[in-house]
Each structure stands twice: as C-alpha cells, then as structure tokens.
Amino acid sequence: MLFNSIEFLIFFPTACLLYYLIPHRFRCAFLLVCSYFFYMCWNPGYALLLLTSTVITYASGLLIASADRMEDEAERTRRKKLYVALSFVSNLAILFFFKYYAFAADTIVRLLQTVGIRARIPAFDLVLPVGISFYTFKVLSYIMDVYRKDICAERNFLKYALYVSFFPQIAAGPIERSKNLLTQLDEKHKFEFERVRSGLLLMLYGYFQKVVLSEYLAIAVNSVYDSYKERTGYQLLVATVLFAFQIYCDFDSYSNIAIGAARVMGFRTMENFNTPYFAESVADFWRRWHISLSGWFRDYLYIPLGGNRKGEFRRQLNLMIVFFVSGLWHGASWHFVVWGCINGAWQVIGRWLKPTRKKIQELFHVDETVFSHKLLRMLITFGLIDFSWIFFRADFRQSLSVIKKIVRIGGGWITWGGNMKAMGLTYQTVILLCVSLLILFLSDLCRYRKIDLIDVICRQGLWLRWLVYLFGIFGILIFGVYGPGYDAQAFIYFQF
Amino acid sequence: MRKTIQRVGGILVLCILAFVVFAVVNDILRLKVGQETDMVHSFYDIEENTLDVLGIGSSHSYHSIQPGSLWGEYGIPSYVMSSPSQPVACSYYLLKEMLRYQNPKVVLLETFSFREETQYNTEGYLRSAIDGIHIGKVKTELLEDFFPDYSWKQKLSYYIPFLVYHNRWSELKNYDFNRVAWMKGGVLDFRVVPQTEPEFPEKPLKLPKNTRKYLKKIIDLCEENGIQLILYAAPMANNWSVKKALRINLSVEKYAAKRGIPFFFYQKTKELGIDYETDFYDDQHLNTYGTDKLTKHIAEWMVQNCGLTDHRQEEKYKSWDEDYERFNARREKMLEARKEN
C-alpha cells in the first residue's frame, strides 16, 4: 500500500495502537506480520521473494559467524568469502532477473544487431517487485557487516526478518544499517507523547511534500516533458528546474513519512536527505542526497575498490564505477546510467579543475567564507545537478532534444501567464506552488542551520501549536492532489 | 496520571476542533448544485414534517415549479429536491430519504429523465443528485444498488464527497459561502430567448426497463405513505431531445392512465398557454414567466383535488413568511433590473 493511500491511513494508526497495547514479547512478531501484510498489499506472491532473500542472508549470516570460529585462518577466510559470495550471487541474481533481465536482453540483442547477428532471447513479462532494490541492498549490507565483524550474526529469525521487512522502510528506504535497527528491536518502547507527536509532525510534513508540492510540480513537469517536441526552450528550462524540486519532494517525502512512522513506534532511523540543494559542490550534494544509498555505495563498493587510497587515477576511476552502478541501481535503462556517469564526471572534472579554481581565487582574492561565494557555489551545483536530472527524467534521445531546445532558448519567451497555462497550471496553482516552495525553502533553511523546526513548534504555546497542526492537516486536505478521478501518482522511487 | 488526563483531554478537544473545521471547510468546498439554491443539501434545513408538496426530477422540475409562489399565493409549503438530469432511480432514493424527515401529501415527478435507459447518465449528474444525501441507510442502499461490485474504497467518495471536491478551492464563488435555503430548491430566471414550438410526434416510445422499475418503486412508496403522486411533463421548445421525450411521454400517458395516476402532459394539452416567444430561457427550459404559468396550474389542481390547505396563518410556518419576503424581494429586484435593461 502507498503511504498516500486511504488504506495506509487506516493501517498505520491501527498497527500503532495494537503495537503499544500488546505485551513487549509479542511486538516483534506483530510488527513482522504487519510488515508482510503491508508488503503483500502490492503483490502477495512477491512476499516469497522477500522471504527467500531473508532466509538466504539469515543462513549466510549464521554460516559466516560459525566460520569465524574456525581456527585455521586460511580456511576461515575462504569459507567466509564463499558464504559472502553465495549470498551476493543469489540475491543479486534475483535482483538481476526481476529488474535487469529485460534490459540486458534488449542490450545484447541490439549489440548483436549492430554486427549483423539476429538473436532472440526469451522474454518474461515480469512486474518489478516493490522495494526489491532497497531490501536487496539492506540484506547485502547485513552480510558485509557480519563478514567484517561490525555486528554479530542475528540468531533470532523473526527479528532478522523484521529488520529486512520493516514496513516503514520496505518500499523505498532509507536503506537502514543492521547495526542501527537490529539492536533497537529488543528495546521496550513506551508510548512517549513527545516522541509520537514529533513523529506525526514529520509524517505530516512528508505528506505536504508529497501530496501538495510533488503532485502539483508533477502536473507542470509531466505536461511539458510528455510533449517536449512541441515545447519551447523556456518551458523546458522551467520544467527542468521544477523537476529538481519534484524529485526532491517526492523522495524526501517518502523518507520523512518512513522516519516519522518509525519514530511514532519508537524506532530511530537514519536520515536520508539533508538539504541537498544547499550543497556547495556535487560531492557535497551526494553527501546530502539519499544518504543511506550514498553511504551504502561508499562502504560496500567505493572503499572495497580502493577508495582514495590508491592514487588519484584509481580514485577517479572508482568514483566513475560507483556512479555507473548507482545509475544502474536507479533504473534498468541506459539513461539512468548516463545520469549516474554525469554525476561521477562532474566530480572528476571538479578535481581536475581544483588547482585552476584555487589559482583564480587567489588572483581575485576571493573570500570562500562569504555568503556571496557560497551562494554562487550552491547555484552552480544546483545547475550541474539539474542538468543531470534531464537524463533522469527523460530517455537519452529525448534528453538530448530537451538540452538542444533549452540551449536554443530564442523564440520561447512568451508571456508568463501563457507559459503557466501551457504547463497545466492555473494562476491559483502557481500561487499555491510559490507558497509551498517557500515553506520548503524555509524548512530546509532551518535544517541547514541545525534548527529542529519540529522541536521549535512543539515548544510553542498551545494556540500556536494547534494552529500549526490544523493548518498542516487542512492545508494537505484542501490543496492536496488526491481522490477519485485522480490516479495517485506512485512515488517516483518505487520503480527502482 | 494528571498529565495523561490533560493530554487525552487536549487530543479530544483538538479532534473536536478539527471536526468542526472540517465541517465548515467541507460545506464551503462541496459542489452547490443549483449554485446558491443548493437544491438537495438545503432540504435538510427545512423543519421536519412541514412540507405538503415535494418536487423531484431533472432540471425541468426546478424550471417548472416555484416553491416561493406556491407559498406566497396558496400557502402551500413545498420543496423542489431536483438536480440536473436527475435519474429516475435517484429520484426514488431522494424521495425515500425525504420521507425520513417529511410527510408530504403530494409528490410532483417531472418525466424528462424517463427516457434514460441506464441507472444514471454520467457520474457528474449522479453526484449532483446524491452527494447531498446524508450518510445513512438510504445512501448505503442506493450505493449497494448502483454499484454492487464496487469496493468500499470506490464507494468512499460518495460517502465523503470532500474527497472529490477539495480541489474546488481554486474556483470558489460567493454562493459557496452564502447558500440560501429560503429559495426552497426553486430558481429565478427571467432570461427570455425566443423559441419555436416542436412538432408533436404520433408514435409512443416504450418506457425503458430501468424507468419502469424505479417508477414502480416510486408509486409503491407513495402508496405506502398515503402520498398523491402527480406526474407531469414541462413544455419544451424545439431541441435535439424533444422528440424522444415527447414519444416517451406518450407512453407515460398510457402507463399513468393504467395505474390511475394523474399525468399533466402540457405539451399535448396546451392548457398553460405557453408563449414560445417569451416563456423559455433556452430550448429546453421554461424561464420564470413559464414557471409561473405551470406552478399556478398545478397549484390550483392540487388545492382542488388533493385537499391542500393554506398554512400561512399558522405559527409553525412563521419562518416561511420571512423566506417568502426574501424570495419576493429577490424576484422584484430581478424584474426591475430586467425592465431597466
């Protein structure tokens, strides 16, 4: 079930209420049942895949732990590597089959066609299991952590199965680390009013981001990108800028709802976005964007590849490999790979240009600490990231056409109102979007300055607190895009 | 413990406050069928067991019966619970719902929608008719009848129309904040668009199965409750739908005669003296000049044949006089404005 569905609005309070009412010893099993129910609402059959991954990695974890007790070091290392390899191969094979098989088959057929060979590879009509990329990475991180002895292998199967399937995170993350969540599953969570309130407020903000901001932005972006050939460069430029906020709101909303829901039940989960558009470089952006995924790639791919320990060339090569894989993770299509590679390339180019940049700064006595300099860096970073989003939003050929049109912007400067209408927006929705984007900006600004806005709200007097609650709830109810006639747009990240 | 009680109390108060705000917001945002007249919703503002006459049916119903005039000239308390293209099936359920609150002596059913072969024409027309029905037994029965295969989720927006209409925030009009129950479901429209008289067909057209089904239910319901059902067909001008409607009415005439139900087929009898140059505001509907003629005719028939009495001096109906004054003031103002133009 989607977070922005009526089913979830019934399921979540019921699950929470029962969670706090039942004795502690049954809570783990109860949450596991809830999580599988939540997951099976999409496709009951795919719960078997989830269970398979869980069983394989649970057993692998125990086998690695048992191998750890062997005295012969060579045999111990060999066995541990074997179990890790088996676990990785089996899980990645499932992921490959369900997510990348059609893509790989199509690529091979096309490649063979270019050398004059006609080939046919059997096709399977498969629906991508929801959250498969997320939970596969989650279980692989567990295996690596057990292998590295960062955590002990979990012996309680129910606990481990809950860690993998924990319903707030199963569909779109954050990709929680086992050492954070597994250890919390033994904690006895009491109903703490302040914590529950804080979780609910975070969820409310997430709903605002999704149902109001992201959905209205989607109207404008989709209307332009779906008919990009007839659009002016100016409209495509505006739509591309708006898409940067749409995808941010979409994914951050999911993370906020997930983190908030977990918090209501007493779980502390990792943050996933930290004001990414305040980043001052592309590398900084990736420290702030989808932190759980970036961290995963850093710990389980970049560092094992050698990270920055093997010289500048290897460092840059490793970066490109990581972003190539990251692109592929986001979608089984070459345009996602291009998107990933562009993000890797920005960082490599950034490193090449670093000495030149330094020289220019020294020449013009640029003070790096002043606001104007930071703002300039933020704007340039935003421009670079937004450029890459074009390849994320559209396929490769479309992206090139869009870029061409944006560069040849001439002839597109028609009236503001005319453009908005052409983008499917009315005068009222433009005002709503501006106000909503202002709220998003102020909220992110507070976070950037390390101000906990929820805490600030909760410390206010009753009248202001209640005013915020009511404005939040009714703002979403009135201005949100939902209901009949409207096919609730699936969270963008569900397709990954 | 004290803190817990305080918090639980606080949450309860907040929930009540949220509910009140929701009720206000919902009332502003919901679709007002008939704009300020707000036909189905305003029905619930009428004091229980005060109505003698209820009008149901399509737009031809509220463009032919004027509750203000019925009160002002005959002392008949009436309400028109109609909606655009109201399906007969909806008329049946509206009548059923209305009978939970009122005990009328007469039900006036306009027959334009009898030509429809399905339970409802479009979702919009359906919603116009049933959104206003309060959540309860009748609404549940209606939804079960109309959508036997729908899941609870698909039916939800019929119980909570806010789910559909919350997006109206960008198109709110004055009447969304000021609906007027004192029009009793009637409309005032003095626009005059000259029309031509349609040719009268000779051959009847069989009543659709669905119409027969729900008409029978309406007849049975009226009989059970001792209500005099009156069928009538408001005059129409030459338009795309008139031929079919008139042919259907020829069948209604036979059916009504068979069941012993009065049927006023005004297009055929021409007893209203409708002037096609002055009594229509479009090619389908009567304007207020035409409505006055039809209302007068049917009112006099009801007074003579249905035992309706004049309630104007009764204490219970004091508010009806006030409502009539407002109606009359609006009417005079509109007439003056028309003269000036």
Chai-1 contact restraints between the chains, C-beta under 6 A:
chainA,res_idxA,chainB,res_idxB,connection_type,confidence,min_distance_angstrom,max_distance_angstrom,comment,restraint_id
A,F193,B,R7,contact,1.0,0.0,6.0,A-B,restraint_1
A,Q428,B,S170,contact,1.0,0.0,6.0,A-B,restraint_2
A,I478,B,H166,contact,1.0,0.0,6.0,A-B,restraint_3
A,I478,B,W169,contact,1.0,0.0,6.0,A-B,restraint_4
A,G483,B,L163,contact,1.0,0.0,6.0,A-B,restraint_5
A,G483,B,V164,contact,1.0,0.0,6.0,A-B,restraint_6
A,P484,B,S157,contact,1.0,0.0,6.0,A-B,restraint_7
A,P484,B,V164,contact,1.0,0.0,6.0,A-B,restraint_8
